[in-house]
Amino acid sequence: MALVRYHCAICGGSIEEGSQFDPCGVSIFSNLNKPESQQLEQMFFTHYECFRGALEPGTRDYLNFEDQR
């Protein structure tokens, strides 16, 4: 079995498995206003807390994994 390592796109640190929500994947879609054939997607890995901390405080309310248990 291959060893997979994840690095956080926000802090640059290693993402250890064992956290309640890590690793997280954040997908970016470009060209959303163009035809689907011109849209591109890229996924980045982050710590949950790094991603949550990078959001504007009002937007953090929509990121509620803790409340979905």
Secondary structure, 3 states (H helix, E strand, C coil): CCCCCEECCCCCCEECCCCCCCCEEEEEEECCCCCHHHCEEEEEEECHHHHHHHCCHHHHCCCCHHHHC
